[in-house]
Amino acid sequence: MHNPLHMHNPLRIPRRTLLRPPGVYPPQADTWLLAHALAEAGIPRGAHALDVFTGTGALAIAAARIGAATVTAVDISRRATAAAWVNLHLRGVSAEVHCGDFASVFGRRPYDLVVANPPYVPAPHDTPVGAARAWDAGADGRALLDRFCALVPSALAPRGTALIVHSALSDPDRTIDALREHGLKTAVVARATVPFGPVLRARAAWLSATRRIDPTTDTEDLVVIRGDRIRR
C-alpha cells in the first residue's frame, strides 16, 4: 500500500491559498491522505457528495474535482463554514455549506460519497472548546467517531461510499467493526506515519502515562477507512 503523502497532488487541491481564519483547522497530513484516497476511490462522476467536519472546505473542493454533481459541507464552527463557503465559491464550486452538528445534514438526501476528517485526538477532558473542537475527542478519541459510524450508513445511497480518516490512537478496528455491523463492506485503503504535531507533542506525557503510547513514541499512524454500502 502506497504512502500517499509522498505522491503528487492529483486533484490539485490548493494548499497555501485556502482562506483559514484563526481557529479553523488547517489542511495537513490527514487531509492530504484522505484526498489521495478519494482520488483513487473510483467514485463515478455525477455523485452527490458530503464533506463532514469540512474545516476550510479542502475535501469538498476535492469532491468537486473528481466530478461530484452536488457538494454539501458541514462543520460546527461558524468560522470554518464561512471559510469553506468562500474557498469553494472562489474556485467555482457551487456548494451547500451548513453550520451545525454533522447529523443535521443526514436525511436531506442519500449521498453517493461521504468524506470525513472528524475530531479523533484522545484528550484528558471531555468538553473541547474553541479551536480544539476540531481535534479533541474524549479519552478514547471516539467522542464523535462512534456516533458518526452509527449514522453514516443510513446517509449513503445504494452503492454509496464513505471515506474516514483518523489516527490509530482512536482504534481503527473499532471503526471497521462498527461500519460492518451497520452493513458496510469495509477496509483500510490508505496509511501514513507522520511526526507528532504540536497537539500530540504537548499531550505525549499524558498519552504515555495512560499507556496509550510507548514513552519513546513520537510518530502517529493515520489510516483511511472505506465503507461501501452494497445493499440495493
C-alpha positions in Angstrom: 0.0 0.0 0.0 1.5 3.3 -1.1 2.1 6.2 1.3 0.1 8.9 -0.5 1.9 11.7 1.5 4.9 11.2 -0.8 2.9 11.2 -4.0 1.9 14.1 -6.3 -1.3 16.1 -5.8 -3.6 14.6 -8.5 -6.6 16.7 -7.5 -4.6 20.0 -7.5 -6.1 20.9 -4.2 -4.9 24.3 -3.1 -2.6 24.1 -0.1 -1.4 27.6 0.8 -4.1 29.7 -0.9 -7.1 28.5 1.2 -8.6 31.1 3.4 -8.2 30.0 7.0 -9.2 32.3 9.8 -7.7 31.8 13.2 -9.2 28.8 15.0 -10.0 26.9 11.8 -8.4 23.5 11.3 -5.7 23.8 8.7 -5.4 21.2 5.9 -2.5 18.9 6.8 -1.3 15.3 6.7 -4.7 13.7 7.4 -6.4 16.0 4.9 -4.0 15.0 2.1 -4.1 11.3 3.0 -7.9 11.4 2.7 -7.7 13.4 -0.5 -5.4 10.9 -2.2 -7.7 8.1 -1.1 -10.6 10.0 -2.6 -8.7 10.4 -5.9 -8.1 6.7 -6.1 -11.6 5.6 -4.9 -13.2 5.3 -8.4 -16.3 7.4 -7.4 -18.5 7.8 -10.5 -18.9 11.3 -11.9 -22.2 12.9 -11.0 -22.1 11.8 -7.4 -23.9 13.6 -4.6 -21.0 14.3 -2.1 -20.9 15.3 1.5 -17.9 16.6 3.4 -18.4 16.2 7.1 -16.2 18.3 9.5 -15.3 20.4 6.5 -12.9 22.9 8.1 -11.6 25.1 5.2 -13.5 23.0 2.6 -10.4 21.4 1.1 -12.1 18.0 0.8 -15.3 19.5 -0.5 -13.1 21.0 -3.2 -11.6 17.6 -3.8 -15.0 16.1 -4.2 -15.8 18.6 -6.9 -12.5 17.9 -8.6 -13.5 14.3 -9.1 -16.7 15.3 -10.7 -19.4 15.4 -8.0 -22.6 16.9 -9.3 -23.5 18.4 -5.9 -21.4 19.1 -2.9 -22.6 19.6 0.7 -20.3 20.6 3.5 -20.9 20.9 7.2 -19.0 22.0 10.3 -19.9 23.0 13.8 -17.7 26.1 13.6 -19.1 29.3 12.2 -15.6 30.4 11.2 -15.0 27.1 9.4 -18.2 27.2 7.5 -17.6 30.8 6.5 -14.1 30.0 5.3 -15.3 26.9 3.4 -18.0 28.9 1.6 -15.5 31.5 0.5 -12.9 28.9 -0.6 -15.5 26.8 -2.5 -17.1 29.8 -4.3 -13.7 31.3 -5.2 -13.0 28.1 -7.0 -16.3 28.0 -8.8 -17.8 25.2 -6.7 -21.5 25.7 -6.0 -21.9 24.0 -2.7 -24.4 24.0 0.2 -22.5 24.8 3.4 -24.2 24.2 6.7 -23.1 25.3 10.2 -24.2 22.8 12.9 -23.9 19.2 14.1 -22.9 16.8 11.3 -26.1 14.8 11.7 -28.1 17.9 10.7 -27.4 17.2 7.1 -28.1 13.5 7.2 -31.5 12.6 5.8 -31.6 15.6 3.5 -30.8 13.3 0.6 -28.9 10.0 0.0 -25.2 10.7 -0.6 -23.0 8.7 -3.1 -19.9 9.9 -1.3 -19.3 10.9 2.3 -15.8 12.1 3.3 -15.0 12.8 7.0 -12.0 14.0 8.9 -13.5 14.0 12.4 -12.0 15.1 15.7 -10.1 12.0 16.8 -7.2 13.0 19.2 -7.5 11.4 22.7 -7.9 14.2 25.3 -7.7 14.3 29.1 -11.0 16.2 29.1 -14.5 15.6 27.7 -15.6 19.0 26.6 -13.4 20.7 24.0 -13.7 24.5 23.5 -12.7 26.8 20.7 -10.3 25.5 18.0 -9.8 22.3 20.0 -13.3 21.2 18.8 -11.6 20.3 15.5 -9.4 17.6 17.1 -10.2 16.8 20.8 -12.4 13.7 21.0 -12.6 12.5 24.6 -10.4 10.0 26.4 -10.5 7.3 23.6 -10.6 9.7 20.7 -14.1 8.5 19.7 -16.4 11.1 21.2 -17.8 11.7 17.7 -16.5 8.8 15.7 -18.9 6.2 17.3 -21.9 8.3 16.6 -20.7 9.0 13.1 -20.1 5.3 12.4 -23.7 4.5 13.6 -25.3 7.2 11.4 -23.3 7.4 8.2 -24.6 4.0 6.7 -28.1 5.4 6.6 -26.9 8.5 4.9 -25.4 6.6 2.0 -27.2 5.9 -1.3 -27.2 2.4 -2.6 -23.6 1.6 -3.5 -22.5 4.8 -1.8 -19.0 5.1 -0.3 -17.8 6.6 3.0 -14.1 7.6 3.4 -13.0 8.3 7.0 -9.5 9.3 8.2 -8.3 9.1 11.7 -5.4 8.1 13.9 -4.5 4.6 15.1 -4.7 6.1 18.6 -8.5 6.1 18.2 -8.8 2.4 17.3 -9.4 1.8 13.6 -10.6 -1.8 14.3 -13.5 -0.3 16.3 -14.4 1.9 13.3 -14.2 -1.1 10.9 -16.3 -3.3 13.2 -19.0 -0.5 13.7 -19.3 0.1 10.0 -19.6 -3.6 9.2 -22.2 -4.0 11.9 -24.3 -1.5 10.0 -24.0 -3.3 6.7 -21.0 -1.7 5.0 -18.2 -3.5 3.2 -15.2 -2.1 5.0 -11.4 -1.9 4.5 -8.3 0.3 5.3 -7.4 1.8 1.9 -4.5 4.2 2.9 -2.0 4.5 5.7 0.7 7.0 6.6 3.1 7.6 9.5 3.7 11.2 10.4 5.6 13.0 13.2 3.7 14.2 16.2 2.3 17.7 15.6 2.0 20.4 18.3 -1.1 18.9 20.0 0.3 15.4 20.4 3.7 16.7 21.4 2.1 18.7 24.2 0.0 15.6 25.2 2.7 13.0 24.9 3.3 12.7 28.7 -0.4 12.1 29.3 -0.7 9.6 26.5 2.3 7.7 27.9 1.2 7.9 31.5 -2.2 6.4 30.4 -0.5 3.7 28.3 -1.9 5.0 25.0 1.6 5.3 23.6 5.1 4.0 24.4 7.2 6.6 26.1 9.6 6.8 23.1 6.9 7.3 20.5 7.0 10.5 18.5 5.1 9.5 15.4 1.4 8.9 14.7 -0.1 6.3 12.3 -3.0 7.6 10.2 -5.5 5.4 8.3 -8.3 6.0 5.8 -11.1 3.5 6.2 -13.5 2.9 3.3 -17.1 1.7 3.8 -19.3 0.8 0.9 -23.0 0.2 1.0 -23.6 -2.9 -1.0 -27.3 -3.3 -0.4 -29.6 -2.2 -3.2 
